[in-house]
């Protein structure tokens, strides 16, 4: 299983617009991608393609999250998703 740590780059955290952008990217990955806060058990990880799951995660600007995926292309998919999370989608 591939795993990456990402730091939330949007100033408003993983809410509304940034969550929608990330959920769409996770859904297009073609893999089951999960997201969790560090220290949480792997079984508590949430579906990264679900905007409701992302918003309930409550990830704020500068906070780290753990992404996990398994299958062909998982490393490349997670690398792309890290870039999406670390981008400030609310920059003017």
C-alpha positions as CSV (number, residue, x, y, z in Angstrom):
1,X,0.0,0.0,0.0
2,X,1.3,3.4,-1.0
3,X,1.2,6.2,1.5
4,X,2.0,9.9,1.4
5,X,1.9,12.7,4.0
6,X,0.5,16.1,2.7
7,X,0.2,19.5,4.4
8,X,-3.1,21.4,3.7
9,X,-2.2,24.4,1.6
10,X,-5.5,26.2,1.3
11,X,-5.9,29.1,3.7
12,X,-9.4,28.0,4.6
13,X,-8.4,24.4,5.2
14,X,-10.1,21.5,3.5
15,X,-13.5,23.0,3.2
16,X,-16.0,23.8,0.4
17,X,-14.0,24.6,-2.8
18,X,-10.7,22.9,-1.9
19,X,-12.5,19.8,-0.7
20,X,-14.5,19.7,-3.9
21,X,-11.4,20.0,-6.0
22,X,-9.6,17.3,-4.1
23,X,-12.6,14.9,-4.0
24,X,-12.9,15.2,-7.8
25,X,-9.1,14.5,-8.2
26,X,-9.3,11.5,-5.8
27,X,-12.3,10.1,-7.7
28,X,-10.5,10.4,-11.0
29,X,-7.5,8.5,-9.6
30,X,-9.2,5.2,-10.5
31,X,-8.2,3.7,-7.1
32,X,-9.7,3.7,-3.6
33,X,-7.9,6.5,-1.9
34,X,-8.3,7.2,1.8
35,X,-7.4,10.2,4.0
36,X,-6.8,10.5,7.7
37,X,-5.2,12.7,10.3
38,X,-1.8,11.4,11.6
39,X,-2.1,9.1,14.5
40,X,-5.6,7.8,13.6
41,X,-5.9,4.1,13.1
42,X,-5.9,3.1,9.4
43,X,-9.4,1.6,9.8
44,X,-10.7,5.1,10.7
45,X,-9.5,6.6,7.4
46,X,-12.1,8.2,5.2
47,X,-13.0,8.0,1.5
48,X,-10.9,10.8,-0.1
49,X,-13.4,11.0,-3.0
50,X,-16.3,12.0,-0.7
51,X,-16.7,15.7,-0.2
52,X,-18.7,15.0,3.0
53,X,-16.0,12.9,4.4
54,X,-13.4,15.5,3.6
55,X,-15.3,18.3,5.2
56,X,-16.0,16.2,8.3
57,X,-12.3,15.5,8.6
58,X,-11.9,19.1,9.7
59,X,-8.4,19.5,8.3
60,X,-7.1,23.1,8.7
61,X,-4.5,25.1,6.9
62,X,-1.0,23.8,7.7
63,X,-2.3,20.5,9.2
64,X,-0.9,17.2,7.9
65,X,-3.0,14.4,6.6
66,X,-2.1,10.8,5.5
67,X,-3.2,9.6,2.0
68,X,-3.2,5.8,1.2
69,X,-4.0,3.9,-1.9
70,X,-3.3,0.4,-3.2
71,X,-3.0,-0.9,-6.8
72,X,-1.3,-0.1,-10.0
73,X,-0.4,3.5,-10.3
74,X,-1.0,4.2,-6.6
75,X,2.4,6.0,-6.2
76,X,1.7,8.4,-9.1
77,X,-1.9,9.0,-8.1
78,X,-0.8,9.9,-4.5
79,X,2.0,12.2,-5.8
80,X,-0.6,14.1,-7.8
81,X,-3.1,14.2,-4.9
82,X,-0.4,15.6,-2.6
83,X,0.2,18.4,-5.1
84,X,-3.6,19.1,-5.1
85,X,-3.8,19.3,-1.3
86,X,-0.7,21.4,-0.9
87,X,-2.0,24.0,-3.4
88,X,-3.8,27.1,-2.0
89,X,-7.0,26.9,-4.0
90,X,-8.2,30.1,-2.4
91,X,-5.3,32.3,-3.4
92,X,-6.4,35.5,-5.2
